Amino acid sequence: MKEQFISVIIADRPYRLSVTSEEEEISLREAGKRINEKLQEFAANYAFRDKQDLLAMVGLQISVELLSSEKKVEYQQPLKEKLVNIDKLLNSYLEK
């Protein structure tokens, strides 16, 4: 895959990254934008000493969101398997 260089700004600091087109498709720039939005949200609502405090809180919040979504997927997997089995049963019944 062809690599390209992009610049992502997080907390007013530019980070030059070498990425594949696939990584760019999942939008590293969008991820950087969301981090900056969360930084602004925390800065407006909470007391902080420096940007390190804000970055730590954003990192914690994003990690909690990721863990929560992983748990949802874990809970959905047994349901998905049951639905696939029901679909197979219905299809076999309808073919008769």
TAJORA-V269686 format. One record per helix or strand of 3 or more residues. SS is the DSSP state (hx for helix, st for strand). FROM is the first residue (numbers start at 1). LEN is the number of residues. If there is no record, write none. Layout:
[[SS:FROM:LEN] [SS:FROM:LEN]]
This chain:
[[st:3:8] [st:13:8] [hx:21:5] [hx:28:18] [hx:51:45]]
